[in-house]
Amino acid sequence: MLRRSNVALLASIVLTFAGFTKAFATPSTLIWAPSTDVKPLGVLHLDADNYTPVKSRDHNDNKLLVLQDYGLMAGLLTDNPEKNPLGKLWSPLGKLLAETGFDYKKGLGSTLDKWPVYFHFKLGVPEGAYFKNMPAFAVGCYDMGYKHNYTNYNVWYLRGAKTINIGKLNLGRFSAGYFNGNAKLLRNKDSERDNAGVMLAWERVISEISDRLWICVDYQGTQSSYGALNYGFSWKFTNNVSAILGYDVYNSPNSKNTVTFQLDVDF
């Protein structure tokens, strides 16, 4: 019964969001950039995102498109040696998780839409994995397109995250990292190389209101197409269905701000 209901839900989502998706490939993310979270073995994740410009035309008076993305991702590892595909060989690194997936994107323009598939992967460990108060860490790469110097953005990143508590007061989770992408594609407003920068974020579940409510402020550096300040919230409808609503302020003065809507389903 549960599996049938999940299949029915998935089918309805695909049909409903047949016109939606996103500008960047999506490993487990915050609002914009990858997080330190990693899907475990046995979890299949579907996301449908769109980025709607708040203005209809850019600085050159060109009509702006809604950037769209459909993503499918799977967890590859578990910390249970008996269920781990690598068995006891994985025991020394038993808390290490991995995920991989691909995204189908459109709305990037007639040229880039010819090569719509992008891949991503991530390795990570949760907070406290190997010792008390240890931060979470993740390393990975996303937006690995297959058209050389057109869609192979190949954004590598390393990120750490830590939840901070003072007594019973939860201040939220703070994270920081660094990324580096294809220098031929990541350029600033003057078409100069701008392919590496910081990743910063603060996030918190607002349990005082509801354990289903999550808020976040997410920043990624550079004036390339990846550089933006993003803030918004998520609401968890069920244990495996949630949605994010956010606002994206791009670092490049040539880019128009967008509104993010993202639907996430685990099954």
C-alpha positions in Angstrom: 0.0 0.0 0.0 2.8 2.4 0.9 4.8 1.8 -2.2 1.6 2.2 -4.4 0.8 5.5 -2.7 4.4 6.7 -3.3 4.2 5.8 -6.9 0.9 7.5 -7.3 2.2 10.6 -5.6 5.3 10.7 -7.8 3.3 10.3 -10.9 1.0 13.2 -9.9 4.0 15.4 -9.1 5.6 14.7 -12.5 2.4 15.6 -14.3 1.8 18.7 -12.2 5.2 20.0 -12.6 5.8 19.1 -16.2 6.5 22.8 -16.9 8.9 23.4 -14.0 12.6 23.0 -13.0 16.0 24.8 -12.2 19.2 26.5 -13.3 21.7 24.3 -11.5 22.1 20.6 -10.9 20.9 19.7 -7.5 22.7 17.5 -5.0 21.2 17.8 -1.5 21.1 21.6 -1.2 20.2 24.5 1.1 18.3 27.0 -1.0 21.0 27.5 -3.6 24.3 25.8 -2.9 25.0 22.2 -1.8 24.7 21.4 1.9 26.6 18.9 4.0 23.5 16.6 4.0 23.8 13.3 2.1 21.0 10.9 1.2 21.5 7.4 2.7 21.3 4.1 0.8 17.8 3.2 -0.2 16.5 6.7 -0.6 15.5 7.9 -4.1 15.0 11.7 -4.3 13.1 13.7 -6.8 13.1 17.5 -7.0 11.3 19.9 -9.3 12.5 23.5 -9.2 11.9 26.7 -11.0 13.6 30.2 -10.8 11.2 32.9 -11.9 12.7 36.3 -12.7 11.1 39.2 -10.9 11.4 41.3 -14.1 10.6 40.1 -17.5 13.6 41.5 -19.3 17.4 41.7 -18.7 19.7 44.8 -18.9 19.9 44.3 -22.7 16.1 44.2 -23.0 16.1 40.5 -23.8 13.2 38.5 -22.5 14.1 36.4 -19.5 13.1 32.7 -19.3 11.9 30.7 -16.2 14.9 28.5 -15.4 13.7 24.9 -14.9 15.2 21.6 -13.5 14.0 18.1 -12.9 16.4 16.1 -10.7 16.7 12.4 -9.7 19.2 11.3 -7.1 20.0 8.2 -5.0 21.8 7.4 -1.8 24.7 4.9 -2.3 25.9 4.0 1.2 24.7 3.3 4.7 26.5 3.2 8.1 25.1 -0.3 8.7 27.9 -2.7 7.5 25.4 -5.6 7.1 23.4 -3.5 4.5 26.3 -1.6 3.0 27.2 -2.7 -0.5 30.9 -2.7 0.5 30.2 -4.7 3.7 32.8 -4.9 6.4 35.4 -3.3 4.1 33.6 0.0 4.8 33.7 -0.3 8.6 36.6 2.1 9.2 34.7 4.7 7.3 31.3 3.5 8.4 29.7 7.0 8.8 30.7 8.1 5.3 27.7 8.5 3.0 27.5 9.1 -0.8 24.9 10.2 -3.2 24.8 10.7 -7.0 22.2 11.8 -9.6 21.4 13.8 -12.7 19.3 16.8 -13.7 17.3 17.6 -16.8 17.3 21.4 -17.3 15.7 23.8 -19.7 15.1 27.6 -19.9 18.8 28.3 -20.2 18.5 29.5 -23.8 18.3 27.9 -27.2 22.0 27.0 -27.3 22.4 25.4 -23.8 19.0 23.7 -24.0 20.5 21.4 -26.7 22.5 19.6 -23.9 20.1 19.5 -21.0 21.6 16.7 -18.8 23.9 17.4 -15.9 25.4 15.0 -13.3 26.5 15.4 -9.7 27.9 13.4 -6.8 28.8 14.0 -3.1 30.6 12.3 -0.2 29.9 13.4 3.4 29.8 12.6 7.0 27.2 13.9 9.6 28.0 15.9 12.7 29.6 13.8 15.5 30.5 11.0 13.1 33.9 10.1 14.6 34.2 12.2 17.8 32.1 14.4 20.0 31.4 17.9 18.6 32.8 17.0 15.2 31.4 19.2 12.4 29.7 17.7 9.4 31.8 17.6 6.2 31.0 17.1 2.5 32.9 17.2 -0.8 31.5 16.8 -4.2 31.0 18.2 -7.7 27.9 19.3 -9.6 26.8 20.7 -12.9 28.9 18.2 -14.8 27.5 18.7 -18.3 28.7 16.7 -21.3 29.3 19.5 -23.8 32.9 20.6 -23.5 33.3 24.3 -22.6 29.5 24.8 -22.9 27.9 22.8 -20.1 30.8 21.2 -18.2 30.8 23.8 -15.3 32.3 21.1 -13.0 31.8 23.0 -9.7 33.9 21.2 -7.0 33.3 22.1 -3.4 34.3 21.3 0.2 32.0 22.4 3.0 31.7 22.0 6.8 28.7 22.6 9.1 28.1 22.7 12.8 25.0 23.2 14.9 25.6 25.6 17.8 23.8 25.4 21.1 24.1 27.6 24.1 22.6 25.7 27.0 19.1 24.8 25.8 19.1 27.6 23.2 19.6 26.4 19.6 21.3 29.0 17.5 21.0 27.0 14.3 23.5 25.3 12.0 26.3 27.4 10.5 28.3 26.2 7.5 31.2 27.4 5.4 33.0 26.1 2.4 34.8 26.9 -0.9 34.1 26.1 -4.5 36.0 26.1 -7.8 34.5 25.6 -11.3 35.5 25.7 -15.0 37.3 29.0 -15.4 36.3 29.2 -19.1 32.6 29.3 -18.2 32.4 31.0 -14.7 32.9 34.7 -15.6 32.0 38.0 -14.1 30.0 40.9 -15.7 33.1 41.9 -17.6 33.7 38.4 -18.9 36.8 38.0 -16.7 37.6 34.7 -14.9 35.6 34.5 -11.6 35.4 30.8 -10.9 36.2 30.3 -7.2 34.7 31.6 -4.0 33.2 31.1 -0.6 30.0 29.3 0.4 28.3 30.5 3.7 25.0 29.7 5.3 22.8 29.8 8.4 19.8 27.5 8.8 17.4 26.5 11.6 14.3 24.4 12.2 11.9 26.8 13.9 10.6 24.2 16.4 9.0 27.0 18.5 6.4 27.2 15.8 6.6 23.8 14.1 9.2 21.1 13.5 8.0 21.2 9.9 9.3 24.8 9.4 12.9 25.5 8.3 14.5 28.8 7.4 17.8 29.6 5.8 20.1 32.3 4.5 22.6 31.0 1.9 25.4 32.8 0.1 27.8 31.7 -2.7 30.6 34.0 -3.9 31.7 35.4 -7.3 29.9 37.4 -9.9 29.5 34.3 -12.1 26.1 32.7 -12.6 26.6 30.8 -9.3 27.1 33.9 -7.1 24.0 34.9 -5.1 22.5 35.7 -1.7 19.5 33.5 -1.1 17.0 33.4 1.7 13.7 31.6 2.3 11.9 28.8 4.1 10.8 25.2 3.7 7.7 23.5 4.9 7.6 19.7 5.4 4.2 18.4 4.5 5.0 14.7 5.3 8.1 12.8 6.2 9.0 12.5 2.5 7.5 15.6 0.9 8.6 19.2 1.4 8.7 22.5 -0.5 11.1 25.5 -0.5 10.1 29.1 -1.3 13.1 31.5 -1.6 14.3 34.7 -3.1 17.6 35.0 -5.0 19.7 38.1 -5.2 22.5 37.7 -7.7 26.0 39.1 -7.2 26.3 40.2 -10.8 24.6 43.5 -11.6 23.8 42.0 -15.1 21.5 39.3 -13.5 17.9 39.9 -12.4 16.7 38.5 -9.1 14.5 35.4 -9.1 12.0 33.7 -6.9 12.7 30.0 -6.1 10.1 27.3 -5.8 11.3 23.8 -5.1 9.4 20.6 -4.5 11.3 17.6 -2.9 10.1 14.1 -2.6 11.9 11.1 -1.1 10.6 7.6 -1.8 
